Amino acid sequence: MIIDCHGHCSIDGSYALSADDMVRSLDLYGVDRICCSAPISAGETSPDRVRRNNDLILASMARHPKRIQGYCFVNPGYAQATQDEITRCVVDGGMIGVKLYHQYTICDPVQYPLIERCIELGVPILMHAGYPAAPELRESQPRLSTGEHFAEIGKRYPEATLICGHIGGGGDWERQIKGLREVPTVFLDTSGSVIDAGMIERCVRDLGSERLLFACDGSMARGVGKMLDADITPEQRQAIFSDNILSILARRKV
């Protein structure tokens, strides 16, 4: 089984690939299921807009219940709206977890109530992350979470299931790995358009295959290709492809 744990779609194609096109892509590349969200990367993130984006995912899940699973995107700056949206989408709507972008770093105190709620529910948090190499790119995303940020919050909440997004998303991915070495409860997903030689092998060597989750973040051909090309054992590849995410999903308490 192959599960892409980091993707994006919408029921009508207004946000990303349509749900139908996404399923066709899954079939083309031999992927069984995908976990999708519709985060807001820039501009206004009011509760109403967040709700509309999550509705796109809920509708996609309803159309393809065996292929598309959803993350609930929230902006934790709206504290009560965040809690209400988690109830609506995760508890009542069946989404598998929460998706965060760079409105705040993962270790900002504003995240604490959200993290505690996800611990209570037994669901993961997937967060946009990275360390852009260019200073101007870092300045444009001042609240972008790095491996060091994940390490800080992972030590504060060792019982939380945290996923550091897209190791191949650009920038200094080796720095990200170094930041995560000493926090074994934080996972890392393999997605991103960067396909540097040895990336998967380095992640396995430094973090262990049990902490890696297969993901594409829209770059499905690259995502599948770098996993098939990686010099790792069949057992390690299978753990990354699906065993690890299935173990995470089995922690759900609601």
N, C-alpha and C positions, 0 to 999 in steps of 0.2 A: 504494500500500500504506500502511496505517496500523497502527502498532505502539504499543500502550500499554506504556511501559517501567516503570510503577510501579503495581502492583495487588496485591490480596490475595484469596485464596480458600482453600477446603479441599475435600477430596474429598466430605465429607459435610455441609458447611454448619456444622460445629461451631465454626469459627473466624471465617469471613466467608461470603460467598456460596458456595454449593456450586459445584463445577466445572461441573456442567451448567447452573446458573443463570448463571454467568459467561459461558459460551459463548453462551447465549441473549442476554445483554446485548451481547456483541460483535456478534452478528448484527443486533440492533436498531439499533445506532449505526454500523454499517459499519466496525468495527474488525477487522482481520485476525488479530492475535495480541496476547497480553498476557503480560507478565513478572510473575509473582506470587511473594509470599513470605508467611510466617506469623510475623512477629516478635513478641517478647514486650515489651510496653511498660512493664509494672510487675510487681512481685512476683518470685517465685523464677525464676531463669534457669539452673537446673542443667543439666549436659550431657544428662541423661535427658529433661528437659522440652524442651530445644532439639531434640533428636533426634525426639521425638514430633511437634513442630510441622513440622519439615522433612519427616517422613514424609507429612503431609497434602499437601504440595506435590508430592512425588515421585509419590504416587498420582494426583493431579490431572493431572500431566504424562502419566502412563501412560494415563489415560482419554481425554485429548484431546491427543495428541502434536503435532498440527499447529496447535493454537490456544493452548496454555498452555505457557509456559516458566517455569523457576523460578530464584529466588535462594535461596542457602543462608544462613539466618539463623544467626549465632553470637554468643556473648558472649565477647569476646577475653580476659576475665579468667581464663577457663579455657584456658590456653595450649595444652596438648597436645590437649585435647578439641576445640578450635577447628581445629587442624591436621588431626585425624582426621576431623572432620565435613566439612571442605572436600574431603578425599580421597574420602569416601563420596558426597557429594552432587554435587560439581562434576566431579571426575576420573572417578569411576565412574558417577555417577547422571545426568550430562549437564546439570546446572544451568548457567546462563549466567554466574553470578557470585555475589557475596556481598552480603548485606543486613545493615546495622548499625543499631542503635537508639541510645538515649542512655545506655547503661550507662557509656560513656566518650566523651569528645570524640574527633573524628577525628584530632587531633594528639597525643593522649596516647601516650607511649612504649609503652604496652601494645599499641598497634595496629601497631607497626612490623613484627613477624614476620608478621602477617596480611597487611599491605600488600605486603611483600616476596614472600610466597607468591603473591599475586594477580598481581604483576608477572611472576613466573616462569611462571604459567599463562596469562597474557595475558587475564585476565578482569576485568570492572569491579567496583567497590564502590559500591553505592547506600546512602546514609546518610540517615536521618531528620535534619532540620535545621530551623532557624528562629531568629527573634529576636522572642519575644513582646513586645508593647508594654507589657503590664501587668507591673510588678515582681513581683507575687505569682506570676505564671505562670513567670517566669524562675527564681524561687526554687524552684519545684516541680520544675524540670528543670535542676538545676545543671550537668549535663554535656551539655546540648544544644549541638550544634555550630552555629556561626554561619559566615557567609561568611569572616570573618577566620580562623577555625580551618581552614577548607578551604584558604585561601590559604597558611597556614603549612605545612601538610603537602604541598600541591601544589608548593611551592618545594623542600621536602626530597626529595620523590619525583616529579620531573617526568615520569618514565616510567610512573607509575601512572595508571590510568583511574578517576577519582573522579567520582561523580555526587552533587551536592548536591540533596537531595530537596525536592520540593513548594514551589516559589516562592510559590504561592498557599495555603500551609498556615496562614496567619494570622500576624499580627505585622507587623514592619517589613520588608517584602520589598524596598523600595528600598535599605535598609541592606545586605541580603544581596547585591544586585547590585554595590554599591560595593565590598564586600569581595572580590569575585571578579574585578574588572576586570583586575588585573595578573597573573593566573595562568591563561594560556590553555589549560592542560591539564585544568582542572576543568570538568565539564559541569554543567548545571542542568536539572532537569525542570520541566515546566509545570504540574504537578498541584496540587491543593488546591481547597477549596471557595470561597476568595476569588476573585472575578472582577472586581477593580477595572478600570475603563476604562483602556486603554493599557498594561496590564501586559505583554502579549506584545510589543507594539511597543517598549516601553522595554528589554526584555531583548534584543531583536534589535539595537536601536540601540547599546546599551552593551557587549554581549558578542559579538554576531554570531550569525546564525542557525545557524552551524556548531557552536555550543556548546550548543544547546538540544535537548532531547529531549521529545517528546510524552508526556504521562502524565496520568492521571486520579485515581489514588489513591482509587478508589471513587466519585468524583463524575463519572461518565461523561458525563451530559448537559451539565454545566457544562464539563467538560474539552474535549469536542468543540466545543461552542458557542463558547467563547472563541477557539478556534483558527480556526474558520470566520469569525468576526466580525473577527478581527485585520486591520489594514490593513498587510499585508505582501505581497510578491510571490508568485506561484504557486511559483516556484523555492524561495523561503525556506520556504514552508509545507510543501513536499514534503520538504525537508531535515529539518525538525523532525518531521514525521509519521513518517518511516521511514529516510531515507538515513543520518542520523547514527548511529542505534542499530545499523543494519546494518553500518556501518563499524566500530563498536566490537566487535560480535560477530565480525567477520572477523579480529580480532586474536588470537583464541583459539589457544593453542599445544598444547592437549592434545585 
